[in-house]
Amino acid sequence: MTNASKLEVCAPESLELIFFDEDDFENWDPERLLETDAVFLLRDVARILAFDFESWAARVEAFTEPEKVGLVKVWGHWFVKMAEFHTWYANGGLGFSQKLVS
C-alpha cells in the first residue's frame, strides 16, 4: 500500500486532519481530544494524553497490526484515527497495551 493510499484510509475526506501549533495545546484536554472524530499526529496525542511518544513509537513499530487501534504510519509519521484509538484507550488498551506497556 502506498503512503498516499494509507493516508486516504487513515484520513478519508469525511474526517478532519488536525495538526497542532504550539499555542493550540492549551485549548485541548484529554476528554476533548478523545471525543473528537478526526485524525491527529501521534506525537500530538502523546503530548495531550501525557505519555512518552518516543517509547510508544518504538513499540508501535514492533506491533504487527497497529491499524486495529487506529494507528497508521505515513511518510515516517504515526497518525491516530481517534474513533478507533478512543475505543482502545477507553478500554485500557486491551490486547494492544500488552505490546506497548512495559
C-alpha positions in Angstrom: 0.0 0.0 0.0 1.4 3.4 -0.9 1.8 6.3 1.6 -0.9 8.2 -0.3 -3.4 5.3 0.0 -2.5 4.8 3.6 -3.3 8.4 4.4 -6.5 8.2 2.5 -7.6 5.1 4.6 -6.5 6.8 7.8 -7.9 10.2 6.9 -10.8 9.9 4.4 -12.4 13.1 3.3 -15.1 12.6 5.8 -12.6 13.1 8.7 -10.8 16.3 9.6 -7.0 16.0 9.8 -5.9 18.2 12.8 -2.3 19.4 13.3 -1.4 21.4 16.4 0.6 24.6 16.6 2.3 25.3 19.9 -0.5 27.6 21.0 -3.2 25.0 20.3 -2.2 22.6 23.1 -3.6 24.9 25.9 -7.1 24.6 24.3 -7.2 20.8 24.3 -7.6 18.4 27.2 -7.8 14.5 27.1 -11.6 14.4 27.1 -11.9 16.8 24.2 -9.2 15.0 22.2 -10.7 11.6 22.7 -14.2 12.8 21.8 -13.1 14.4 18.5 -13.8 12.3 15.5 -10.7 13.3 13.5 -7.1 12.2 12.7 -4.2 13.5 14.7 -0.4 13.0 14.8 0.5 10.5 17.4 3.2 13.0 18.7 0.4 15.5 19.5 -1.9 12.8 21.0 1.0 11.7 23.2 1.6 15.3 24.5 -2.1 15.8 25.4 -2.5 12.3 27.0 0.8 12.7 28.7 2.6 9.5 27.5 6.2 9.2 26.2 6.0 9.4 22.4 9.4 8.1 21.7 8.8 5.0 23.8 5.4 4.4 22.2 6.6 5.0 18.7 9.3 2.3 19.0 6.8 -0.2 20.5 4.2 0.6 17.8 6.8 -0.2 15.2 7.0 -3.7 16.6 3.3 -4.3 16.7 2.0 -6.3 13.8 -1.4 -4.7 13.3 -1.5 -1.1 14.7 -4.3 -0.2 12.3 -6.7 -2.2 14.5 -6.4 0.6 17.1 -6.4 3.5 14.7 -2.6 3.9 14.2 -1.2 4.3 10.7 2.3 5.3 9.7 2.5 7.6 6.6 5.7 9.3 5.3 7.5 8.4 8.5 4.9 9.9 10.8 2.3 8.0 13.0 -1.3 9.2 12.7 -4.1 8.4 15.0 -7.6 7.8 13.8 -9.4 8.8 17.0 -12.6 6.8 16.6 -10.6 3.5 16.8 -7.9 4.8 19.2 -10.5 6.2 21.6 -12.2 2.8 21.9 -8.9 1.1 22.6 -7.8 3.8 25.0 -11.2 3.8 26.9 -10.9 0.0 27.3 -7.5 0.2 28.8 -5.7 -0.8 25.7 -6.9 -4.4 25.8 -4.6 -6.6 23.7 -2.7 -3.7 22.3 -1.4 -2.3 25.6 0.3 -5.6 26.4 2.5 -4.9 23.4 3.1 -1.3 24.3 3.3 -1.1 28.1 6.3 -2.5 29.8 
